[in-house]
Amino acid sequence: MKNNYILVQEIKQEETKTASGIIIPEEKYNRKVKVINSGNCDSLKKGDVVLKNIGKGTAVTLDNIEFEIINVSQLIAVIEDNG
């Protein structure tokens, strides 16, 4: 059975401002994350930038750096392929 979990790190995004000046917090959007470790997932590589659903995975902190372990089913698309 293949490992369906990957280790990612969130890419900080700016808040969005509409044409009328309303600020929409970033939490309302899907999140860009960078793949740190793709486990046994053949379709992803370290360094890929992907778009994931808003749901939370498992938070992990190593050397004061925050990471998240998520299931690949939470991914929407690969934005930058590091291949």
C-alpha positions in Angstrom: 0.0 0.0 0.0 1.4 3.4 -1.0 1.9 6.3 1.4 -0.8 8.9 0.6 0.7 11.6 2.9 3.1 14.3 2.1 5.0 16.9 4.1 4.3 20.5 3.1 5.2 24.0 4.2 2.8 26.9 3.7 3.8 29.8 1.4 2.7 33.0 2.9 0.2 35.0 0.8 -1.0 38.6 0.9 -4.5 39.5 1.7 -6.6 40.3 -1.3 -8.3 43.6 -1.8 -11.3 43.9 -4.1 -11.8 46.8 -6.5 -14.2 48.5 -4.0 -11.5 48.2 -1.3 -12.9 45.3 0.7 -10.0 43.2 2.2 -10.6 39.5 2.0 -8.4 37.5 4.5 -6.3 34.8 3.0 -8.1 32.1 5.1 -11.0 32.3 2.6 -8.9 30.9 -0.2 -7.2 27.6 -0.9 -3.6 27.6 0.2 -0.3 27.4 -1.8 2.1 25.0 -0.2 5.6 23.8 -1.1 6.2 20.0 -1.0 9.1 19.3 1.4 8.8 15.5 1.2 6.6 13.6 -1.1 6.9 10.2 0.6 6.1 7.4 -1.9 3.9 9.7 -4.1 5.2 9.3 -7.7 3.4 12.4 -9.1 5.0 14.9 -6.7 8.6 15.9 -6.0 10.4 18.0 -3.4 10.0 21.6 -4.2 6.7 21.4 -6.2 4.3 24.2 -5.3 0.7 22.9 -5.0 -2.7 24.3 -4.2 -4.5 22.5 -1.4 -7.9 22.7 0.1 -8.4 24.8 3.2 -8.7 21.8 5.6 -6.0 21.1 8.1 -3.7 18.2 8.2 -1.4 17.4 11.1 0.8 20.3 12.2 4.4 19.6 12.9 7.1 22.0 14.1 10.8 21.2 13.6 13.5 23.7 14.6 10.8 26.4 15.0 9.6 25.9 11.4 6.0 24.9 10.9 5.1 22.1 8.5 1.9 20.2 7.8 1.3 16.5 6.9 -1.6 16.2 4.5 -3.2 13.5 2.4 -2.7 13.9 -1.3 -6.5 13.9 -1.7 -6.4 17.5 -0.2 -4.5 18.7 -3.3 -6.3 20.6 -6.0 -3.5 21.2 -8.5 0.3 21.4 -9.1 1.2 25.1 -9.7 4.9 24.8 -10.2 6.5 21.5 -11.2 10.0 21.2 -9.9 10.9 18.6 -12.5 
